[in-house]
Amino acid sequence: MAQPATRNLGRLSEIAQVAVRHGFGYWFDKHRLTDLFPGRTPRVELDGQPSQRGQHLREMLDELGPTFVKFGQLLSTRPDVLP
């Protein structure tokens, strides 16, 4: 069985890869967190208008599972966090 720290890093890497697939790779570049990607995941940019970022965010949270969906629901009630 994997050590808890190793398991957590694996999940963090998985979350980062899903975020990049949905166009949020720029965030990891900006914060110099590209080491989370084993083997260099290709970077995908957000397409379309900035208004479509919400759709990309929803799709990403949906893919990550029910805990992330609940987090998205919480964010939707906070216009000061996500305009």
mmCIF file of the N, C-alpha and C atoms, coordinates in Angstrom:
data_MODEL
# 
_entry.id   MODEL 
# 
loop_
_atom_site.group_PDB 
_atom_site.id 
_atom_site.type_symbol 
_atom_site.label_atom_id 
_atom_site.label_alt_id 
_atom_site.label_comp_id 
_atom_site.label_asym_id 
_atom_site.label_entity_id 
_atom_site.label_seq_id 
_atom_site.pdbx_PDB_ins_code 
_atom_site.Cartn_x 
_atom_site.Cartn_y 
_atom_site.Cartn_z 
_atom_site.occupancy 
_atom_site.B_iso_or_equiv 
_atom_site.pdbx_formal_charge 
_atom_site.auth_seq_id 
_atom_site.auth_comp_id 
_atom_site.auth_asym_id 
_atom_site.auth_atom_id 
_atom_site.pdbx_PDB_model_num 
ATOM 1   N N  . MET A 1 1  ? 0.841   -1.185 0.000   1.00 0.00 ? 1  MET A N  1 
ATOM 2   C CA . MET A 1 1  ? 0.000   0.000  0.000   1.00 0.00 ? 1  MET A CA 1 
ATOM 3   C C  . MET A 1 1  ? 0.888   1.251  0.000   1.00 0.00 ? 1  MET A C  1 
ATOM 4   N N  . ALA A 1 2  ? 0.497   2.228  -0.774  1.00 0.00 ? 2  ALA A N  1 
ATOM 5   C CA . ALA A 1 2  ? 1.282   3.465  -0.903  1.00 0.00 ? 2  ALA A CA 1 
ATOM 6   C C  . ALA A 1 2  ? 1.204   4.281  0.385   1.00 0.00 ? 2  ALA A C  1 
ATOM 7   N N  . GLN A 1 3  ? 2.269   4.984  0.665   1.00 0.00 ? 3  GLN A N  1 
ATOM 8   C CA . GLN A 1 3  ? 2.301   5.879  1.817   1.00 0.00 ? 3  GLN A CA 1 
ATOM 9   C C  . GLN A 1 3  ? 1.310   7.019  1.580   1.00 0.00 ? 3  GLN A C  1 
ATOM 10  N N  . PRO A 1 4  ? 0.710   7.571  2.651   1.00 0.00 ? 4  PRO A N  1 
ATOM 11  C CA . PRO A 1 4  ? -0.268  8.651  2.473   1.00 0.00 ? 4  PRO A CA 1 
ATOM 12  C C  . PRO A 1 4  ? 0.261   9.834  1.665   1.00 0.00 ? 4  PRO A C  1 
ATOM 13  N N  . ALA A 1 5  ? 1.494   10.253 1.908   1.00 0.00 ? 5  ALA A N  1 
ATOM 14  C CA . ALA A 1 5  ? 2.043   11.400 1.169   1.00 0.00 ? 5  ALA A CA 1 
ATOM 15  C C  . ALA A 1 5  ? 2.162   11.085 -0.314  1.00 0.00 ? 5  ALA A C  1 
ATOM 16  N N  . THR A 1 6  ? 2.587   9.874  -0.639  1.00 0.00 ? 6  THR A N  1 
ATOM 17  C CA . THR A 1 6  ? 2.710   9.468  -2.041  1.00 0.00 ? 6  THR A CA 1 
ATOM 18  C C  . THR A 1 6  ? 1.341   9.417  -2.702  1.00 0.00 ? 6  THR A C  1 
ATOM 19  N N  . ARG A 1 7  ? 0.356   8.891  -1.991  1.00 0.00 ? 7  ARG A N  1 
ATOM 20  C CA . ARG A 1 7  ? -1.000  8.804  -2.526  1.00 0.00 ? 7  ARG A CA 1 
ATOM 21  C C  . ARG A 1 7  ? -1.558  10.205 -2.772  1.00 0.00 ? 7  ARG A C  1 
ATOM 22  N N  . ASN A 1 8  ? -1.319  11.122 -1.828  1.00 0.00 ? 8  ASN A N  1 
ATOM 23  C CA . ASN A 1 8  ? -1.808  12.495 -1.980  1.00 0.00 ? 8  ASN A CA 1 
ATOM 24  C C  . ASN A 1 8  ? -1.163  13.188 -3.171  1.00 0.00 ? 8  ASN A C  1 
ATOM 25  N N  . LEU A 1 9  ? 0.128   12.975 -3.363  1.00 0.00 ? 9  LEU A N  1 
ATOM 26  C CA . LEU A 1 9  ? 0.803   13.575 -4.517  1.00 0.00 ? 9  LEU A CA 1 
ATOM 27  C C  . LEU A 1 9  ? 0.270   13.006 -5.819  1.00 0.00 ? 9  LEU A C  1 
ATOM 28  N N  . GLY A 1 10 ? -0.064  11.727 -5.817  1.00 0.00 ? 10 GLY A N  1 
ATOM 29  C CA . GLY A 1 10 ? -0.649  11.119 -7.007  1.00 0.00 ? 10 GLY A CA 1 
ATOM 30  C C  . GLY A 1 10 ? -1.983  11.752 -7.358  1.00 0.00 ? 10 GLY A C  1 
ATOM 31  N N  . ARG A 1 11 ? -2.816  11.989 -6.351  1.00 0.00 ? 11 ARG A N  1 
ATOM 32  C CA . ARG A 1 11 ? -4.117  12.616 -6.587  1.00 0.00 ? 11 ARG A CA 1 
ATOM 33  C C  . ARG A 1 11 ? -3.933  14.064 -7.037  1.00 0.00 ? 11 ARG A C  1 
ATOM 34  N N  . LEU A 1 12 ? -2.998  14.765 -6.436  1.00 0.00 ? 12 LEU A N  1 
ATOM 35  C CA . LEU A 1 12 ? -2.719  16.142 -6.843  1.00 0.00 ? 12 LEU A CA 1 
ATOM 36  C C  . LEU A 1 12 ? -2.269  16.197 -8.297  1.00 0.00 ? 12 LEU A C  1 
ATOM 37  N N  . SER A 1 13 ? -1.443  15.256 -8.696  1.00 0.00 ? 13 SER A N  1 
ATOM 38  C CA . SER A 1 13 ? -0.991  15.188 -10.084 1.00 0.00 ? 13 SER A CA 1 
ATOM 39  C C  . SER A 1 13 ? -2.165  14.909 -11.016 1.00 0.00 ? 13 SER A C  1 
ATOM 40  N N  . GLU A 1 14 ? -3.065  14.025 -10.597 1.00 0.00 ? 14 GLU A N  1 
ATOM 41  C CA . GLU A 1 14 ? -4.253  13.717 -11.407 1.00 0.00 ? 14 GLU A CA 1 
ATOM 42  C C  . GLU A 1 14 ? -5.137  14.953 -11.568 1.00 0.00 ? 14 GLU A C  1 
ATOM 43  N N  . ILE A 1 15 ? -5.340  15.695 -10.494 1.00 0.00 ? 15 ILE A N  1 
ATOM 44  C CA . ILE A 1 15 ? -6.143  16.920 -10.544 1.00 0.00 ? 15 ILE A CA 1 
ATOM 45  C C  . ILE A 1 15 ? -5.499  17.930 -11.486 1.00 0.00 ? 15 ILE A C  1 
ATOM 46  N N  . ALA A 1 16 ? -4.187  18.075 -11.398 1.00 0.00 ? 16 ALA A N  1 
ATOM 47  C CA . ALA A 1 16 ? -3.470  19.010 -12.266 1.00 0.00 ? 16 ALA A CA 1 
ATOM 48  C C  . ALA A 1 16 ? -3.616  18.614 -13.731 1.00 0.00 ? 16 ALA A C  1 
ATOM 49  N N  . GLN A 1 17 ? -3.536  17.335 -14.031 1.00 0.00 ? 17 GLN A N  1 
ATOM 50  C CA . GLN A 1 17 ? -3.658  16.879 -15.415 1.00 0.00 ? 17 GLN A CA 1 
ATOM 51  C C  . GLN A 1 17 ? -5.055  17.147 -15.962 1.00 0.00 ? 17 GLN A C  1 
ATOM 52  N N  . VAL A 1 18 ? -6.081  16.957 -15.134 1.00 0.00 ? 18 VAL A N  1 
ATOM 53  C CA . VAL A 1 18 ? -7.451  17.254 -15.568 1.00 0.00 ? 18 VAL A CA 1 
ATOM 54  C C  . VAL A 1 18 ? -7.593  18.755 -15.811 1.00 0.00 ? 18 VAL A C  1 
ATOM 55  N N  . ALA A 1 19 ? -7.027  19.566 -14.935 1.00 0.00 ? 19 ALA A N  1 
ATOM 56  C CA . ALA A 1 19 ? -7.098  21.023 -15.110 1.00 0.00 ? 19 ALA A CA 1 
ATOM 57  C C  . ALA A 1 19 ? -6.444  21.450 -16.417 1.00 0.00 ? 19 ALA A C  1 
ATOM 58  N N  . VAL A 1 20 ? -5.301  20.878 -16.730 1.00 0.00 ? 20 VAL A N  1 
ATOM 59  C CA . VAL A 1 20 ? -4.609  21.212 -17.979 1.00 0.00 ? 20 VAL A CA 1 
ATOM 60  C C  . VAL A 1 20 ? -5.451  20.781 -19.175 1.00 0.00 ? 20 VAL A C  1 
ATOM 61  N N  . ARG A 1 21 ? -6.042  19.611 -19.103 1.00 0.00 ? 21 ARG A N  1 
ATOM 62  C CA . ARG A 1 21 ? -6.884  19.128 -20.203 1.00 0.00 ? 21 ARG A CA 1 
ATOM 63  C C  . ARG A 1 21 ? -8.056  20.067 -20.469 1.00 0.00 ? 21 ARG A C  1 
ATOM 64  N N  . HIS A 1 22 ? -8.515  20.746 -19.428 1.00 0.00 ? 22 HIS A N  1 
ATOM 65  C CA . HIS A 1 22 ? -9.656  21.651 -19.578 1.00 0.00 ? 22 HIS A CA 1 
ATOM 66  C C  . HIS A 1 22 ? -9.228  23.101 -19.783 1.00 0.00 ? 22 HIS A C  1 
ATOM 67  N N  . GLY A 1 23 ? -7.939  23.316 -20.052 1.00 0.00 ? 23 GLY A N  1 
ATOM 68  C CA . GLY A 1 23 ? -7.479  24.641 -20.448 1.00 0.00 ? 23 GLY A CA 1 
ATOM 69  C C  . GLY A 1 23 ? -6.932  25.517 -19.350 1.00 0.00 ? 23 GLY A C  1 
ATOM 70  N N  . PHE A 1 24 ? -6.657  24.966 -18.185 1.00 0.00 ? 24 PHE A N  1 
ATOM 71  C CA . PHE A 1 24 ? -6.165  25.778 -17.082 1.00 0.00 ? 24 PHE A CA 1 
ATOM 72  C C  . PHE A 1 24 ? -4.674  25.584 -16.825 1.00 0.00 ? 24 PHE A C  1 
ATOM 73  N N  . GLY A 1 25 ? -3.942  25.160 -17.837 1.00 0.00 ? 25 GLY A N  1 
ATOM 74  C CA . GLY A 1 25 ? -2.502  24.965 -17.710 1.00 0.00 ? 25 GLY A CA 1 
ATOM 75  C C  . GLY A 1 25 ? -1.746  26.243 -17.418 1.00 0.00 ? 25 GLY A C  1 
ATOM 76  N N  . TYR A 1 26 ? -2.288  27.378 -17.866 1.00 0.00 ? 26 TYR A N  1 
ATOM 77  C CA . TYR A 1 26 ? -1.623  28.663 -17.630 1.00 0.00 ? 26 TYR A CA 1 
ATOM 78  C C  . TYR A 1 26 ? -1.446  28.920 -16.138 1.00 0.00 ? 26 TYR A C  1 
ATOM 79  N N  . TRP A 1 27 ? -2.366  28.453 -15.309 1.00 0.00 ? 27 TRP A N  1 
ATOM 80  C CA . TRP A 1 27 ? -2.288  28.673 -13.870 1.00 0.00 ? 27 TRP A CA 1 
ATOM 81  C C  . TRP A 1 27 ? -1.065  27.965 -13.284 1.00 0.00 ? 27 TRP A C  1 
ATOM 82  N N  . PHE A 1 28 ? -0.811  26.747 -13.755 1.00 0.00 ? 28 PHE A N  1 
ATOM 83  C CA . PHE A 1 28 ? 0.334   25.981 -13.265 1.00 0.00 ? 28 PHE A CA 1 
ATOM 84  C C  . PHE A 1 28 ? 1.644   26.591 -13.760 1.00 0.00 ? 28 PHE A C  1 
ATOM 85  N N  . ASP A 1 29 ? 1.631   27.126 -14.975 1.00 0.00 ? 29 ASP A N  1 
ATOM 86  C CA . ASP A 1 29 ? 2.814   27.830 -15.485 1.00 0.00 ? 29 ASP A CA 1 
ATOM 87  C C  . ASP A 1 29 ? 3.092   29.080 -14.648 1.00 0.00 ? 29 ASP A C  1 
ATOM 88  N N  . LYS A 1 30 ? 2.039   29.840 -14.382 1.00 0.00 ? 30 LYS A N  1 
ATOM 89  C CA . LYS A 1 30 ? 2.170   31.092 -13.637 1.00 0.00 ? 30 LYS A CA 1 
ATOM 90  C C  . LYS A 1 30 ? 2.735   30.854 -12.238 1.00 0.00 ? 30 LYS A C  1 
ATOM 91  N N  . HIS A 1 31 ? 2.324   29.769 -11.610 1.00 0.00 ? 31 HIS A N  1 
ATOM 92  C CA . HIS A 1 31 ? 2.752   29.473 -10.241 1.00 0.00 ? 31 HIS A CA 1 
ATOM 93  C C  . HIS A 1 31 ? 3.917   28.481 -10.176 1.00 0.00 ? 31 HIS A C  1 
ATOM 94  N N  . ARG A 1 32 ? 4.497   28.219 -11.341 1.00 0.00 ? 32 ARG A N  1 
ATOM 95  C CA . ARG A 1 32 ? 5.670   27.336 -11.454 1.00 0.00 ? 32 ARG A CA 1 
ATOM 96  C C  . ARG A 1 32 ? 5.434   25.973 -10.808 1.00 0.00 ? 32 ARG A C  1 
ATOM 97  N N  . LEU A 1 33 ? 4.303   25.375 -11.149 1.00 0.00 ? 33 LEU A N  1 
ATOM 98  C CA . LEU A 1 33 ? 3.935   24.069 -10.614 1.00 0.00 ? 33 LEU A CA 1 
ATOM 99  C C  . LEU A 1 33 ? 3.914   22.997 -11.693 1.00 0.00 ? 33 LEU A C  1 
ATOM 100 N N  . THR A 1 34 ? 4.643   23.202 -12.754 1.00 0.00 ? 34 THR A N  1 
ATOM 101 C CA . THR A 1 34 ? 4.618   22.241 -13.861 1.00 0.00 ? 34 THR A CA 1 
ATOM 102 C C  . THR A 1 34 ? 5.291   20.924 -13.506 1.00 0.00 ? 34 THR A C  1 
ATOM 103 N N  . ASP A 1 35 ? 5.980   20.850 -12.375 1.00 0.00 ? 35 ASP A N  1 
ATOM 104 C CA . ASP A 1 35 ? 6.586   19.583 -11.953 1.00 0.00 ? 35 ASP A CA 1 
ATOM 105 C C  . ASP A 1 35 ? 5.534   18.560 -11.526 1.00 0.00 ? 35 ASP A C  1 
ATOM 106 N N  . LEU A 1 36 ? 4.288   18.986 -11.395 1.00 0.00 ? 36 LEU A N  1 
ATOM 107 C CA . LEU A 1 36 ? 3.226   18.058 -11.020 1.00 0.00 ? 36 LEU A CA 1 
ATOM 108 C C  . LEU A 1 36 ? 2.850   17.116 -12.154 1.00 0.00 ? 36 LEU A C  1 
ATOM 109 N N  . PHE A 1 37 ? 3.355   17.386 -13.353 1.00 0.00 ? 37 PHE A N  1 
ATOM 110 C CA . PHE A 1 37 ? 2.967   16.601 -14.513 1.00 0.00 ? 37 PHE A CA 1 
ATOM 111 C C  . PHE A 1 37 ? 4.043   15.593 -14.857 1.00 0.00 ? 37 PHE A C  1 
ATOM 112 N N  . PRO A 1 38 ? 3.748   14.314 -14.682 1.00 0.00 ? 38 PRO A N  1 
ATOM 113 C CA . PRO A 1 38 ? 4.748   13.320 -15.087 1.00 0.00 ? 38 PRO A CA 1 
ATOM 114 C C  . PRO A 1 38 ? 4.893   13.305 -16.594 1.00 0.00 ? 38 PRO A C  1 
ATOM 115 N N  . GLY A 1 39 ? 6.092   13.443 -17.073 1.00 0.00 ? 39 GLY A N  1 
ATOM 116 C CA . GLY A 1 39 ? 6.344   13.343 -18.509 1.00 0.00 ? 39 GLY A CA 1 
ATOM 117 C C  . GLY A 1 39 ? 5.888   14.512 -19.349 1.00 0.00 ? 39 GLY A C  1 
ATOM 118 N N  . ARG A 1 40 ? 5.556   15.636 -18.782 1.00 0.00 ? 40 ARG A N  1 
ATOM 119 C CA . ARG A 1 40 ? 5.158   16.836 -19.539 1.00 0.00 ? 40 ARG A CA 1 
ATOM 120 C C  . ARG A 1 40 ? 3.860   16.639 -20.306 1.00 0.00 ? 40 ARG A C  1 
ATOM 121 N N  . THR A 1 41 ? 2.786   16.938 -19.681 1.00 0.00 ? 41 THR A N  1 
ATOM 122 C CA . THR A 1 41 ? 1.475   16.905 -20.311 1.00 0.00 ? 41 THR A CA 1 
ATOM 123 C C  . THR A 1 41 ? 1.386   18.053 -21.307 1.00 0.00 ? 41 THR A C  1 
ATOM 124 N N  . PRO A 1 42 ? 0.864   17.808 -22.511 1.00 0.00 ? 42 PRO A N  1 
ATOM 125 C CA . PRO A 1 42 ? 0.727   18.913 -23.459 1.00 0.00 ? 42 PRO A CA 1 
ATOM 126 C C  . PRO A 1 42 ? -0.202  19.987 -22.907 1.00 0.00 ? 42 PRO A C  1 
ATOM 127 N N  . ARG A 1 43 ? 0.180   21.206 -23.137 1.00 0.00 ? 43 ARG A N  1 
ATOM 128 C CA . ARG A 1 43 ? -0.593  22.333 -22.622 1.00 0.00 ? 43 ARG A CA 1 
ATOM 129 C C  . ARG A 1 43 ? -1.742  22.651 -23.564 1.00 0.00 ? 43 ARG A C  1 
ATOM 130 N N  . VAL A 1 44 ? -2.919  22.791 -22.995 1.00 0.00 ? 44 VAL A N  1 
ATOM 131 C CA . VAL A 1 44 ? -4.109  23.142 -23.761 1.00 0.00 ? 44 VAL A CA 1 
ATOM 132 C C  . VAL A 1 44 ? -4.575  24.502 -23.268 1.00 0.00 ? 44 VAL A C  1 
ATOM 133 N N  . GLU A 1 45 ? -4.760  25.421 -24.183 1.00 0.00 ? 45 GLU A N  1 
ATOM 134 C CA . GLU A 1 45 ? -5.231  26.755 -23.827 1.00 0.00 ? 45 GLU A CA 1 
ATOM 135 C C  . GLU A 1 45 ? -6.758  26.784 -23.847 1.00 0.00 ? 45 GLU A C  1 
ATOM 136 N N  . LEU A 1 46 ? -7.316  27.693 -23.059 1.00 0.00 ? 46 LEU A N  1 
ATOM 137 C CA . LEU A 1 46 ? -8.755  27.899 -23.107 1.00 0.00 ? 46 LEU A CA 1 
ATOM 138 C C  . LEU A 1 46 ? -9.128  28.463 -24.468 1.00 0.00 ? 46 LEU A C  1 
ATOM 139 N N  . ASP A 1 47 ? -10.154 27.888 -25.060 1.00 0.00 ? 47 ASP A N  1 
ATOM 140 C CA . ASP A 1 47 ? -10.602 28.395 -26.349 1.00 0.00 ? 47 ASP A CA 1 
ATOM 141 C C  . ASP A 1 47 ? -11.827 29.281 -26.151 1.00 0.00 ? 47 ASP A C  1 
ATOM 142 N N  . GLY A 1 48 ? -12.089 30.095 -27.121 1.00 0.00 ? 48 GLY A N  1 
ATOM 143 C CA . GLY A 1 48 ? -13.281 30.924 -27.094 1.00 0.00 ? 48 GLY A CA 1 
ATOM 144 C C  . GLY A 1 48 ? -13.144 32.149 -26.203 1.00 0.00 ? 48 GLY A C  1 
ATOM 145 N N  . GLN A 1 49 ? -14.280 32.680 -25.830 1.00 0.00 ? 49 GLN A N  1 
ATOM 146 C CA . GLN A 1 49 ? -14.357 33.914 -25.056 1.00 0.00 ? 49 GLN A CA 1 
ATOM 147 C C  . GLN A 1 49 ? -14.121 33.653 -23.569 1.00 0.00 ? 49 GLN A C  1 
ATOM 148 N N  . PRO A 1 50 ? -13.713 34.697 -22.843 1.00 0.00 ? 50 PRO A N  1 
ATOM 149 C CA . PRO A 1 50 ? -13.563 34.538 -21.394 1.00 0.00 ? 50 PRO A CA 1 
ATOM 150 C C  . PRO A 1 50 ? -14.850 34.066 -20.722 1.00 0.00 ? 50 PRO A C  1 
ATOM 151 N N  . SER A 1 51 ? -15.994 34.368 -21.314 1.00 0.00 ? 51 SER A N  1 
ATOM 152 C CA . SER A 1 51 ? -17.264 33.930 -20.740 1.00 0.00 ? 51 SER A CA 1 
ATOM 153 C C  . SER A 1 51 ? -17.406 32.412 -20.757 1.00 0.00 ? 51 SER A C  1 
ATOM 154 N N  . GLN A 1 52 ? -16.593 31.723 -21.558 1.00 0.00 ? 52 GLN A N  1 
ATOM 155 C CA . GLN A 1 52 ? -16.662 30.265 -21.610 1.00 0.00 ? 52 GLN A CA 1 
ATOM 156 C C  . GLN A 1 52 ? -15.809 29.611 -20.529 1.00 0.00 ? 52 GLN A C  1 
ATOM 157 N N  . ARG A 1 53 ? -15.061 30.393 -19.780 1.00 0.00 ? 53 ARG A N  1 
ATOM 158 C CA . ARG A 1 53 ? -14.239 29.813 -18.717 1.00 0.00 ? 53 ARG A CA 1 
ATOM 159 C C  . ARG A 1 53 ? -15.100 29.107 -17.680 1.00 0.00 ? 53 ARG A C  1 
ATOM 160 N N  . GLY A 1 54 ? -16.269 29.659 -17.415 1.00 0.00 ? 54 GLY A N  1 
ATOM 161 C CA . GLY A 1 54 ? -17.180 29.025 -16.466 1.00 0.00 ? 54 GLY A CA 1 
ATOM 162 C C  . GLY A 1 54 ? -17.584 27.637 -16.924 1.00 0.00 ? 54 GLY A C  1 
ATOM 163 N N  . GLN A 1 55 ? -17.840 27.505 -18.215 1.00 0.00 ? 55 GLN A N  1 
ATOM 164 C CA . GLN A 1 55 ? -18.203 26.200 -18.763 1.00 0.00 ? 55 GLN A CA 1 
ATOM 165 C C  . GLN A 1 55 ? -17.029 25.232 -18.631 1.00 0.00 ? 55 GLN A C  1 
ATOM 166 N N  . HIS A 1 56 ? -15.826 25.699 -18.936 1.00 0.00 ? 56 HIS A N  1 
ATOM 167 C CA . HIS A 1 56 ? -14.644 24.843 -18.803 1.00 0.00 ? 56 HIS A CA 1 
ATOM 168 C C  . HIS A 1 56 ? -14.427 24.444 -17.340 1.00 0.00 ? 56 HIS A C  1 
ATOM 169 N N  . LEU A 1 57 ? -14.634 25.391 -16.441 1.00 0.00 ? 57 LEU A N  1 
ATOM 170 C CA . LEU A 1 57 ? -14.479 25.102 -15.018 1.00 0.00 ? 57 LEU A CA 1 
ATOM 171 C C  . LEU A 1 57 ? -15.505 24.066 -14.570 1.00 0.00 ? 57 LEU A C  1 
ATOM 172 N N  . ARG A 1 58 ? -16.751 24.217 -15.007 1.00 0.00 ? 58 ARG A N  1 
ATOM 173 C CA . ARG A 1 58 ? -17.794 23.263 -14.641 1.00 0.00 ? 58 ARG A CA 1 
ATOM 174 C C  . ARG A 1 58 ? -17.463 21.870 -15.141 1.00 0.00 ? 58 ARG A C  1 
ATOM 175 N N  . GLU A 1 59 ? -17.011 21.778 -16.390 1.00 0.00 ? 59 GLU A N  1 
ATOM 176 C CA . GLU A 1 59 ? -16.655 20.479 -16.960 1.00 0.00 ? 59 GLU A CA 1 
ATOM 177 C C  . GLU A 1 59 ? -15.497 19.841 -16.195 1.00 0.00 ? 59 GLU A C  1 
ATOM 178 N N  . MET A 1 60 ? -14.526 20.653 -15.809 1.00 0.00 ? 60 MET A N  1 
ATOM 179 C CA . MET A 1 60 ? -13.389 20.136 -15.050 1.00 0.00 ? 60 MET A CA 1 
ATOM 180 C C  . MET A 1 60 ? -13.845 19.615 -13.687 1.00 0.00 ? 60 MET A C  1 
ATOM 181 N N  . LEU A 1 61 ? -14.632 20.410 -12.969 1.00 0.00 ? 61 LEU A N  1 
ATOM 182 C CA . LEU A 1 61 ? -15.096 19.997 -11.650 1.00 0.00 ? 61 LEU A CA 1 
ATOM 183 C C  . LEU A 1 61 ? -15.966 18.752 -11.740 1.00 0.00 ? 61 LEU A C  1 
ATOM 184 N N  . ASP A 1 62 ? -16.780 18.668 -12.781 1.00 0.00 ? 62 ASP A N  1 
ATOM 185 C CA . ASP A 1 62 ? -17.631 17.499 -12.988 1.00 0.00 ? 62 ASP A CA 1 
ATOM 186 C C  . ASP A 1 62 ? -16.783 16.244 -13.200 1.00 0.00 ? 62 ASP A C  1 
ATOM 187 N N  . GLU A 1 63 ? -15.722 16.367 -13.974 1.00 0.00 ? 63 GLU A N  1 
ATOM 188 C CA . GLU A 1 63 ? -14.844 15.224 -14.233 1.00 0.00 ? 63 GLU A CA 1 
ATOM 189 C C  . GLU A 1 63 ? -14.105 14.778 -12.970 1.00 0.00 ? 63 GLU A C  1 
ATOM 190 N N  . LEU A 1 64 ? -13.801 15.722 -12.093 1.00 0.00 ? 64 LEU A N  1 
ATOM 191 C CA . LEU A 1 64 ? -13.041 15.391 -10.882 1.00 0.00 ? 64 LEU A CA 1 
ATOM 192 C C  . LEU A 1 64 ? -13.881 14.714 -9.804  1.00 0.00 ? 64 LEU A C  1 
ATOM 193 N N  . GLY A 1 65 ? -15.197 14.824 -9.884  1.00 0.00 ? 65 GLY A N  1 
ATOM 194 C CA . GLY A 1 65 ? -16.024 14.073 -8.948  1.00 0.00 ? 65 GLY A CA 1 
ATOM 195 C C  . GLY A 1 65 ? -16.925 14.923 -8.075  1.00 0.00 ? 65 GLY A C  1 
ATOM 196 N N  . PRO A 1 66 ? -17.724 14.241 -7.239  1.00 0.00 ? 66 PRO A N  1 
ATOM 197 C CA . PRO A 1 66 ? -18.769 14.919 -6.463  1.00 0.00 ? 66 PRO A CA 1 
ATOM 198 C C  . PRO A 1 66 ? -18.252 15.953 -5.458  1.00 0.00 ? 66 PRO A C  1 
ATOM 199 N N  . THR A 1 67 ? -17.100 15.735 -4.875  1.00 0.00 ? 67 THR A N  1 
ATOM 200 C CA . THR A 1 67 ? -16.560 16.723 -3.935  1.00 0.00 ? 67 THR A CA 1 
ATOM 201 C C  . THR A 1 67 ? -16.251 18.028 -4.655  1.00 0.00 ? 67 THR A C  1 
ATOM 202 N N  . PHE A 1 68 ? -15.712 17.916 -5.862  1.00 0.00 ? 68 PHE A N  1 
ATOM 203 C CA . PHE A 1 68 ? -15.383 19.108 -6.641  1.00 0.00 ? 68 PHE A CA 1 
ATOM 204 C C  . PHE A 1 68 ? -16.646 19.773 -7.179  1.00 0.00 ? 68 PHE A C  1 
ATOM 205 N N  . VAL A 1 69 ? -17.674 18.989 -7.485  1.00 0.00 ? 69 VAL A N  1 
ATOM 206 C CA . VAL A 1 69 ? -18.958 19.562 -7.906  1.00 0.00 ? 69 VAL A CA 1 
ATOM 207 C C  . VAL A 1 69 ? -19.527 20.400 -6.765  1.00 0.00 ? 69 VAL A C  1 
ATOM 208 N N  . LYS A 1 70 ? -19.456 19.869 -5.556  1.00 0.00 ? 70 LYS A N  1 
ATOM 209 C CA . LYS A 1 70 ? -19.945 20.612 -4.389  1.00 0.00 ? 70 LYS A CA 1 
ATOM 210 C C  . LYS A 1 70 ? -19.140 21.901 -4.194  1.00 0.00 ? 70 LYS A C  1 
ATOM 211 N N  . PHE A 1 71 ? -17.847 21.827 -4.408  1.00 0.00 ? 71 PHE A N  1 
ATOM 212 C CA . PHE A 1 71 ? -16.997 23.019 -4.333  1.00 0.00 ? 71 PHE A CA 1 
ATOM 213 C C  . PHE A 1 71 ? -17.445 24.047 -5.376  1.00 0.00 ? 71 PHE A C  1 
ATOM 214 N N  . GLY A 1 72 ? -17.771 23.590 -6.579  1.00 0.00 ? 72 GLY A N  1 
ATOM 215 C CA . GLY A 1 72 ? -18.268 24.478 -7.627  1.00 0.00 ? 72 GLY A CA 1 
ATOM 216 C C  . GLY A 1 72 ? -19.581 25.133 -7.242  1.00 0.00 ? 72 GLY A C  1 
ATOM 217 N N  . GLN A 1 73 ? -20.448 24.373 -6.571  1.00 0.00 ? 73 GLN A N  1 
ATOM 218 C CA . GLN A 1 73 ? -21.713 24.936 -6.103  1.00 0.00 ? 73 GLN A CA 1 
ATOM 219 C C  . GLN A 1 73 ? -21.461 26.040 -5.078  1.00 0.00 ? 73 GLN A C  1 
ATOM 220 N N  . LEU A 1 74 ? -20.501 25.811 -4.213  1.00 0.00 ? 74 LEU A N  1 
ATOM 221 C CA . LEU A 1 74 ? -20.133 26.829 -3.235  1.00 0.00 ? 74 LEU A CA 1 
ATOM 222 C C  . LEU A 1 74 ? -19.602 28.079 -3.936  1.00 0.00 ? 74 LEU A C  1 
ATOM 223 N N  . LEU A 1 75 ? -18.722 27.885 -4.918  1.00 0.00 ? 75 LEU A N  1 
ATOM 224 C CA . LEU A 1 75 ? -18.173 29.026 -5.657  1.00 0.00 ? 75 LEU A CA 1 
ATOM 225 C C  . LEU A 1 75 ? -19.263 29.809 -6.384  1.00 0.00 ? 75 LEU A C  1 
ATOM 226 N N  . SER A 1 76 ? -20.307 29.116 -6.834  1.00 0.00 ? 76 SER A N  1 
ATOM 227 C CA . SER A 1 76 ? -21.363 29.797 -7.589  1.00 0.00 ? 76 SER A CA 1 
ATOM 228 C C  . SER A 1 76 ? -22.140 30.783 -6.724  1.00 0.00 ? 76 SER A C  1 
ATOM 229 N N  . THR A 1 77 ? -22.059 30.641 -5.425  1.00 0.00 ? 77 THR A N  1 
ATOM 230 C CA . THR A 1 77 ? -22.758 31.566 -4.527  1.00 0.00 ? 77 THR A CA 1 
ATOM 231 C C  . THR A 1 77 ? -21.889 32.747 -4.121  1.00 0.00 ? 77 THR A C  1 
ATOM 232 N N  . ARG A 1 78 ? -20.665 32.801 -4.635  1.00 0.00 ? 78 ARG A N  1 
ATOM 233 C CA . ARG A 1 78 ? -19.705 33.830 -4.241  1.00 0.00 ? 78 ARG A CA 1 
ATOM 234 C C  . ARG A 1 78 ? -19.283 34.691 -5.426  1.00 0.00 ? 78 ARG A C  1 
ATOM 235 N N  . PRO A 1 79 ? -20.069 35.703 -5.788  1.00 0.00 ? 79 PRO A N  1 
ATOM 236 C CA . PRO A 1 79 ? -19.691 36.559 -6.914  1.00 0.00 ? 79 PRO A CA 1 
ATOM 237 C C  . PRO A 1 79 ? -18.415 37.363 -6.654  1.00 0.00 ? 79 PRO A C  1 
ATOM 238 N N  . ASP A 1 80 ? -18.012 37.491 -5.391  1.00 0.00 ? 80 ASP A N  1 
ATOM 239 C CA . ASP A 1 80 ? -16.768 38.197 -5.095  1.00 0.00 ? 80 ASP A CA 1 
ATOM 240 C C  . ASP A 1 80 ? -15.541 37.340 -5.404  1.00 0.00 ? 80 ASP A C  1 
ATOM 241 N N  . VAL A 1 81 ? -15.720 36.017 -5.503  1.00 0.00 ? 81 VAL A N  1 
ATOM 242 C CA . VAL A 1 81 ? -14.614 35.111 -5.819  1.00 0.00 ? 81 VAL A CA 1 
ATOM 243 C C  . VAL A 1 81 ? -14.558 34.842 -7.316  1.00 0.00 ? 81 VAL A C  1 
ATOM 244 N N  . LEU A 1 82 ? -15.696 34.494 -7.883  1.00 0.00 ? 82 LEU A N  1 
ATOM 245 C CA . LEU A 1 82 ? -15.806 34.251 -9.331  1.00 0.00 ? 82 LEU A CA 1 
ATOM 246 C C  . LEU A 1 82 ? -16.847 35.197 -9.901  1.00 0.00 ? 82 LEU A C  1 
ATOM 247 N N  . PRO A 1 83 ? -16.421 36.195 -10.653 1.00 0.00 ? 83 PRO A N  1 
ATOM 248 C CA . PRO A 1 83 ? -17.380 37.174 -11.189 1.00 0.00 ? 83 PRO A CA 1 
ATOM 249 C C  . PRO A 1 83 ? -18.335 36.555 -12.193 1.00 0.00 ? 83 PRO A C  1 
# 
